[in-house]
Amino acid sequence: MVAMEVPLLLVALALGFVARAVKLPPLVGYLIAGFVLHSFGVESSATLEWIAEIGVLLLLFGVGLKLRLSSLVRPRVWVTTTVFSLGSTIVFGGGLLLFGTLGVPLASDLDLRSAAVVGFALSFASTVFAVQALKRANESQSLAGRLSIGVLVLQDLFAVAFLVATGDGWPSPWALLLIPGVLILRPVAWWVLDRVDHGELLTLLGITMAVAVGAAVFEAVGLKPDLGALVAGLMLSGHPRASELWTTLLGFKDLFLVGFFLSIGLAGTPSVEAWFIGAALLAIVPLRTVSLLWLFTRFRIRARTSLHAGLTLSTYSEFGLIVGSAAVAVGYIPEEWVSTVAVAVAGSFIAASWANTTRYSMYARFSQSLATLERRPIVDEDAVVDCGWARVLVFGMGRIGEGAYDEVIRAGQHGVVGVDRSPAVVEAHSTAGRSVIRGDALDYDFWERFQFHPEVELVFAAMNSQEANLECIRLIRSFLPNARIAAIARYRDQVSELEAAGADVARNLYEEAGQALAADAVTEVWRPDGST
């Protein structure tokens, strides 16, 4: 059996590597690998289908882990998502029915229900692409990033609802025990998560929760295992280590999803008609971006923020493939439509990758026209940050940043502002009397909104990551070329990296702490003559 899977792995690896080399998500390569292998007569296997199923379950478990109801109930998220999804379903479904009346192959086989299902599958935006695009642009914590993630999570819930609705028959009466069971098990699951280490036990806990506790239990009582995986993630949502758990599972989720994308490609190489319709769907991608841009600006979001969120959400989605596969299984749509959607997904990734690399120049070119879409006043969260009085900035208000802030104040400089992306940290420092604002030093959009003093003298990069401090220094040099920069590192070799990036002063945190501790011990506790 292992030998049967070797060609799949080799071709998937090769084409995934090629996709990554041209700055595309590897899943584009996996889809193409499936198409290529199918054209040579290779078919899917039970092992591959099992791997694909685990990948989907882990994906849905992650949706549950990241679910924050407070972020979904805001009108700018749920109204935008609902209107966009409903509008996309109607537009795509109606367009396909129109194509059918004109005798276009594939479309002519659709009735009202099947056209609506295909339109629904095309309404989703890709979580995989969006997360990677936000990470590359350091905008995961920006308003555009948070809007995008909110829309994606709500769309994922729509997909889960569809998967549940396509289940077979009525669930077992035992399903009534699931609600009290979840309420009882939730504190138990939290207790376990509190006590597992950061290694393989954490990984095993996540997989067990998704596959055994969630999917298997729900399937046993006649409910969709997909819903079970989502609920299992929801049980752990809000736990302080939920983010760590999801980060640990990301590699496994991506690995198992390789099987899913391969299985989609192995289901059938797209026909000429599928390529034609897929190309037509790609022509509509800019309309998706414009629609989202218009919807977001209705909620007094700046045009620039709305454009970035719209471009992030402009792709078709792997969830569309999941919905399409479920629809094929219950006979709602012909199987060839899954290959057609796959063509649109892969093509949209290519188009969106180019668009995301040019979005800054795109906004600069059309800023005046886009500004006419804005509604005033702009929401506080997206308005200009006026710190024109500050002469010293501290990025990262952890213990090091707090110490730097207080030391500058003790030195007599009162024009100091701290910046941190955690609302809890900002609130704690504000309560303590420090001038601290919420912002992400790695978010280009934040720097665009920040109104600086014309002569900022000193900037501290005091975040807990070397990569973050390096990126922060790069942005400081771009926006404040004359400011002096001080930065911290955790290892000796990182000091030279910070200095090469543009830091005027860089210090090894642990080495400096050790020297200070020794100096205090010599002067206050120990004497060379043995006295104390």
N, C-alpha and C positions, 0 to 999 in steps of 0.2 A: 504493500500500500504506500510505503514511503517513496518508493521509486516512481510511483504514478504522479506524485505531487512535485517531483523535482523540476520538470519543465515549467510548471506554473510558477514556482519560486524564482527560477533563474530569469524567466522572461519578465516577471513582475519587477524583480530587482533591477534589471537592465533598463526597462522603460521608466520605472519610477526614478531612477538615477538621472536619466535624460531629462525628464520633466523638471526635476529639481535644478539641473544645470541651467535650464533656460528660465529659471525663476517662476515655475508653476508648481502648484501643490502636487506631490507625488501621486495622489489618487487619479489625476488625469492619465498618468502613465499606466496605472493599474487597470483602468477602464480600457485603454487602448490595447494593453496586454491581453485582456480577455477577448477583445474583438479579433486580435491577430491569431490567438490560439484556437478560437472557434473556427476561423477560416481554414485552419489546418486539420480540422476534425476532432480537436480536443474537446471533451465535455466535462461538465462539473462533476464532482464526486460527493459522496456522503460526508467525507471528512471536511471538504471545503465548505459545504453547506452548514455544517456544525460550527466551523470557525466563524463563518459569516453571521450566524445567529448570535454567537457570543459577542461579536463586535457590536451588533445592534443593541443588545441588552446593556452592554457597558456604556454605550452612547446615551441611552435613555436614563440609565442610572446617574450619569453625570448631569443630565438635565434636571433631575430631581435634586441632586446635591446643590446645584447652583440656584435653585428656585427661591426667590425672595418675593413674597407676595406684595410687600410694600413698594417694590420697584415696578410691579406689573399693574397696580391699581391706578397709577398716574394716567390721566387722560392722554397725555402725549405719547404714551406707550400703547395702552390698550385700544384707544380710538384709532391711532395710526395703523396698528397691526390689523385690527378688524376691518377697517375700510380698505386697506391695501389688499388683504387676502380675499375679501369678498369681491372687490373690484377686479382683481387679477383673475379670479375664477370665472367671473361673468365675461370679461373681455376675451380671455383665452378660449373659454368654452364656446362663446358665441362666434368667435373667429373660426374655430375649427368646424362648427356647423355650417358656417358660410362656405368654407373651403369644400365641405362635403357636398353642398348643393351645386358647386362648380365642377364636381367630379374629380377632385384631387384625390389620388390614391391614399389609403389609410384613413384620411378624414371622412371619406364617403362611407366607411363602415361604422361610424359613430352615431349613436342616438343621443338624446338629450342627457341621459344619466351618464353615459360613458364620456361624453364631451365635458360634462361638468367635473367628472373625476380627474380627467387629464388636466383641465384648467386648474383644479385644486392642487394637483401635484406640482404644477408649474408656478404656483403662488409663493412657494417657500424660497427663502434665501439661505445660502450655505453657511452653516455654523463653522465647518472646518476652514473654509476660506476666510471668513470674517475674523476668526480668532487669530489666524496667522497674519492677516493684513494688519490688524490692530497691534499685534506684538511687534511686527517689523517697524511700524511707525511710532512705537512707544505711546500709543493712545488708548490703551486698554482702560485706563482710569479717567480719560477725558469724558466730557459730556457726550461727544459724538460716539465714543466707545460704549458708554453706559446705555445710551439710547439704542444702539445697535444690538447689544447683548439682551436688553429687555425685549425688543421685537423678536429676536431669534428664539428666546425661551418661550414666549407666548405662541409663536408659530409652531414650535416643537410640541407644545401642549395640544394645539389643534391637530397635529399629526397623530399624537397618541390617541386622541378622541376618535379619529377615523379608524385607527387600528383596532380599537376596542369595539367600535360599531360594526366592523366586518367580522367579528367573532362568530363562531358557529353555535346557534341555539342559545338556550337560557342557561345561566350558571347554576351550579349546585346550590341547594339551600344552605350548605356550609359556608357559602360566600358571605352570608350575613354576619359571620363571626370575624370577618377580616377587620372591620372598623375597630371593635374593642381589642382585637389582637394587635393591631398596629399601635394603639394607644398604650397597651401594656408593654410591648416589646421596645418601644422608642427609648424609655429610660435605660433599659437593659443594653441596647445597642450603644447608647451614649457612654454608659459605664465601661463597656468593653473598649470603645474607641479611646477613652481617656487613658487606658492602661496598656495598650499595645505599643510596641516600640516603633521606630522610624524605618524599619527594614521590611523583610519579607512578610512578617505578620500583618503589617498594615495593608500590604498588597493583597494578601490572602483574605483579609477581612472584607475588603471592598468587593472582590470577586465573589465571595460567598454571599454577601448581602444581595448583590445584583442577581446572581444566578440561582442560588439555593433558597434564600429567604424570600426574595422577591418573585422572580419568574416562576420557579418550580411550585411554590405554594399557590400562586394565582392560577397557574395552569391546572393544578390538582382540583380546584373548585370550579373549573369551567370558565375562567376568565383569561384574557389574553396575557401571556407572560410579559409582553412589552409593558403593559400597565403595571405589572408587579415590579419590574425593574425600576420604573419611575417612582413608585411609592416607596420602595426600599431606599432610594436616594433621598426622597423627601423626609424619611424618618431621621436621617442624619443631617439634613439641611439646618443650618444655623449653629451647628457645633463648631467650636473654635478650630478644630482640626479638619473640618470638612474640605477646606481649600487644599490642605496638605494631602488629604486622601485622594482628591481628584487629580492633583499633580502627579502623585505616585502612579495612578492608574492610566494616565494619558498615553504612555508608551504602549501599554498592553491594549488599550482601546484602539489605537491607531494600527497596531499590528494585526489584531483580529479583523478590523475593518478592511484590511487588504483582501481578505477572503470574500467580503461582501462585494467589493468593487470588481474583483475578478469574476465572481459568479454572475454579476450583471452582464459583463462582457461575454462570458461563455454561454449566456442564454441565447445569443444570436448576434451575428454580425449585422449591423444596420443595413437595410436595403437602400436602394437609390432614393426611394420615396422618403425614407426616414432621414437621410442626409439632407434632402431638400427641405423638409419641414423643420428639421433642426436648424438649418441655416436661416430660415424665415423667422424662427423664434429668437435667434441671435440678433436680428435686426431690431427687435423690440426691447432689447436690454437698456438702451438709453432712455426709453420711455419709462422703464421701471425706476431709474434713478431720478428722473424729473418728477415723477409722481410722489416719491418719498420726500424729495426736496420740498415740494409744495405742501405736503401734509405736515412735515415738521415745522415749517415756518408759520403754519396756522397757530401753533402753540407758542409763538413769540421766541422761537429759537433763531439765532443768527443764521443768515444764508450760508456762511462759511461752514458752520457746524453741521447744518442740515445737508449741505453738499457732501461733506466727508462721510456722514452717516449713510446717505443715499448711495454713494459709491461703494461703501463697505457691504451694503445689502443688495447690490445690483445683480448678483449671480443667481442662477438656478441652483437647486440644492440636492445634496445626497439624501435628504429627507423626502424629496420628491421621488427619488428612486425607491425608497422604502415604501412609501404610499403606493407607488405604481406596482411594485411587486405584490403587495397585499391585495390590490385591486385585481390583478391578474389571477391570484389564487382563488378568489371568489367569483371570477367570471365577469367582472364589471367592464374590463377593457381587454383587447387583444394583447398577447405577449409582446408583439413587435413595438408597441408603444413605449415599453420600458427602454428599449434600445434607442428609440427616438428621443426620449427625455434624457438619456445618457449622453447623446450627441450634444444636446442643448446645454447640459451641465458642463461638460468638458470645454465646449466652445466659450461659454460665459466666463469660465475661469481664465481663459487666455485673454479675453477682452478686458475683464476687470483687472487683471494683473497690470496691463498696460495703463488703464485709466487711473489706477491707484498710484502709479509712479509719476503721473503728470498732474495730480489733483491740485498741487500748490500753484503751478503755472496756469492750470485751468481756471482756478478761482481768480487769480490775478487778472486774467484776460477778460473774464465775464463778470467781475465784481460789481460794476455799476448796474448792469442789468439784473443780476441776482439780488442786489440790495432792494430793488423795487418790490420783491416778494415779501420782505420782512414786515412784521407787525410790531408796532411800538406800544408800550416800552418792552425792550428785550428782558427776558426773565433774569433775575439776579444771578442765577447760576451761570449764565452765559454772557453777562455784561462785562464791560471793561473793568479791570481791577486797578484801582487808583492807589498806588503806593509812591506817588511822586515826592513824598517827604522823606523817604527812607534812604539812608546813605550806606547801610550795611544790611545784607540779606543772608539768611541762614536757611539752606535747603536741607530738610531732614531734621525734625525736632525730636529725635530720640535723646538718649542720655548725652551723647557727644554734642549734638546740636544744641540741647538745652544748656550744657556747660559753656559752649562758645557764646551763646546769646547772653547768658548772665555775666560772663567775663567782660564782654564788650560794654555792657551796661555799667559794670563796676569801674571800667576805665574811663567813664564819663561820656560815652557816645550814646545818645538816646534815640537816634534815628535808626532803630533796628527793627526789622520785620522777619519773623520766622515763617517758613512755608512747609506744610506737610499735607499729604493727601488723605490722611485718616481723619474723619470727622471727630472721632473720640479724642485723638491726640490734640486736635485744634481746640476742642471744647475745654479739655483739661488745662491747657496752657492759658487760654483766655481767662478761665476762672482764676488762675494763679496770677493774673495781672500782666501777662506777656502779650505783645502784639503779634499774633499768629493768624495767618489766613490759610484757607484750604486751597491746595493746588498741587499739581504733579510736575515736578521739575523736569521730567522726561517728556512731557506733553508739549509738542510744538504749538498747539493751539493755545495753551496757557500762556506761553511767552508772547504770542501774538496779542493777547488780551491784556497783558501786564503793562501798566503805565509806570515807567521808571523815573527816578530822579535823574536829571541830566548828568550828574556827576556821582554816580554810585562808586564808592571807594573800595569796598571789600565784600566779597561773596564767599560763603563757606559751602562746600559740598560735603555734607556730613551724613550721607545715607548709608545704609547697611550693606551695600553691594558695590563691588569694584566696578562692574559694568555700568551700574547706575551713575556712579560718580564720574566715570569717564564720559558718558553721554551728557551728563549735566555740564561738565566743563566745556564740551563742544558747543552746547547751546549758549552758555555764558559768553564764550568768545564770539559767537555770532551776533548776540544782541547787546552785549556790554563789552566791547573790545578793549576798553581802557581800564576795566575794573581789575583789581588784584584778586587772586583766587587762592583760597586755602582749602586743602582736601585731606581726608584721612584714608589710610589703608590698613589692612590687617596683616599683610606680609611684606617682608623687606623688598622683594622684587616688584611689588605693586607700586611702591613709591616712585620708581623711575618711570613706570607707565603713566602715572598721573602727571609727573613733571613734563614728560614728552607730549602729553595731550594739551598742556598749557597751564598747569597749576604753578603758581609762583612759590607756594609753600605746600609741601606734602609731608605728612608724618605717619610713621608706623604706629598704629594705635597701641598694640601690645608692648612694643619695645619702649615707647615713651612712658607707658604706664609702669613698666618694670623699673625704668630709671627713676621715675618720680617716687615709687615705693621705696627703692633702695636709698634715695636721698633723704626721704623722711625718716627712715629707720636709723640711718647714721646720725642725723642731727637731733632726733627726738628720743630715740630708744637706746641705741647702742653706742658705746665709745670704744675706740681702739685699745685703750688700756684695760678693757674688761669691765669697767664700771657702767652702770645704767642710770 
